[in-house]
């Protein structure tokens, strides 16, 4: 729920017309899965905060891809 609301709030409307929030979350989950060893090594950050960070980075990557890197 919380992560989905973050995606809906932060996703540019131009991109939201082409990309579903669930697809953004799926990309973020895949990125998190690849980075789970680093998270487990340094547990100073709560998991929800860590996941929010990855979701935010995924949104930035989508913006760069769809709107061009600036």
C-alpha positions as a Markdown table, in Angstrom:
| # | Residue | x | y | z |
|---|---|---|---|---|
| 1 | Unk | 0.0 | 0.0 | 0.0 |
| 2 | Unk | 2.5 | 2.6 | 1.0 |
| 3 | Unk | 4.9 | 1.9 | -1.8 |
| 4 | Unk | 2.1 | 1.9 | -4.3 |
| 5 | Unk | 1.0 | 5.3 | -3.1 |
| 6 | Unk | 4.6 | 6.6 | -3.4 |
| 7 | Unk | 4.6 | 5.5 | -7.0 |
| 8 | Unk | 1.3 | 7.1 | -7.8 |
| 9 | Unk | 2.3 | 10.3 | -6.2 |
| 10 | Unk | 5.8 | 10.6 | -7.7 |
| 11 | Unk | 5.3 | 9.2 | -11.2 |
| 12 | Unk | 5.2 | 11.9 | -13.8 |
| 13 | Unk | 1.7 | 12.0 | -15.5 |
| 14 | Unk | 3.3 | 11.6 | -18.9 |
| 15 | Unk | 4.8 | 8.3 | -17.8 |
| 16 | Unk | 1.8 | 7.2 | -15.8 |
| 17 | Unk | -0.2 | 7.2 | -19.0 |
| 18 | Unk | 2.2 | 4.5 | -20.4 |
| 19 | Unk | 3.4 | 2.6 | -17.3 |
| 20 | Unk | 1.2 | 1.0 | -14.6 |
| 21 | Unk | 2.3 | 1.6 | -11.0 |
| 22 | Unk | 2.3 | -2.2 | -10.5 |
| 23 | Unk | 5.0 | -2.4 | -13.2 |
| 24 | Unk | 7.1 | 0.2 | -11.4 |
| 25 | Unk | 6.8 | -1.8 | -8.2 |
| 26 | Unk | 7.7 | -5.0 | -10.0 |
| 27 | Unk | 10.9 | -3.3 | -11.3 |
| 28 | Unk | 11.7 | -2.1 | -7.8 |
| 29 | Unk | 11.2 | -5.6 | -6.3 |
| 30 | Unk | 13.6 | -7.0 | -8.9 |
| 31 | Unk | 16.1 | -4.3 | -8.0 |
| 32 | Unk | 15.7 | -5.0 | -4.3 |
| 33 | Unk | 16.1 | -8.7 | -4.9 |
| 34 | Unk | 19.5 | -8.1 | -6.5 |
| 35 | Unk | 20.5 | -5.8 | -3.6 |
| 36 | Unk | 19.3 | -7.9 | -0.7 |
| 37 | Unk | 22.8 | -9.1 | 0.2 |
| 38 | Unk | 24.0 | -5.5 | 0.8 |
| 39 | Unk | 20.9 | -4.8 | 2.9 |
| 40 | Unk | 21.5 | -7.8 | 5.0 |
| 41 | Unk | 25.2 | -6.8 | 5.6 |
| 42 | Unk | 24.3 | -3.3 | 6.7 |
| 43 | Unk | 21.0 | -3.5 | 8.7 |
| 44 | Unk | 21.2 | 0.1 | 9.9 |
| 45 | Unk | 18.3 | 1.1 | 7.7 |
| 46 | Unk | 14.7 | -0.2 | 8.3 |
| 47 | Unk | 13.5 | -2.4 | 5.5 |
| 48 | Unk | 10.6 | -0.1 | 4.6 |
| 49 | Unk | 13.0 | 2.9 | 4.3 |
| 50 | Unk | 15.3 | 0.8 | 2.1 |
| 51 | Unk | 12.4 | -0.3 | -0.1 |
| 52 | Unk | 11.2 | 3.3 | -0.4 |
| 53 | Unk | 14.7 | 4.3 | -1.5 |
| 54 | Unk | 14.8 | 1.6 | -4.2 |
| 55 | Unk | 11.3 | 2.6 | -5.4 |
| 56 | Unk | 12.4 | 6.2 | -5.7 |
| 57 | Unk | 15.5 | 5.2 | -7.6 |
| 58 | Unk | 13.3 | 3.1 | -9.9 |
| 59 | Unk | 11.1 | 6.0 | -10.6 |
| 60 | Unk | 14.1 | 8.3 | -11.4 |
| 61 | Unk | 15.4 | 5.6 | -13.8 |
| 62 | Unk | 12.0 | 5.5 | -15.5 |
| 63 | Unk | 11.8 | 9.3 | -15.8 |
| 64 | Unk | 15.3 | 9.3 | -17.3 |
| 65 | Unk | 14.4 | 6.6 | -19.8 |
| 66 | Unk | 11.1 | 8.0 | -20.9 |
| 67 | Unk | 11.7 | 11.7 | -20.6 |
| 68 | Unk | 15.4 | 11.8 | -21.5 |
| 69 | Unk | 18.3 | 12.2 | -19.1 |
| 70 | Unk | 18.8 | 15.8 | -17.9 |
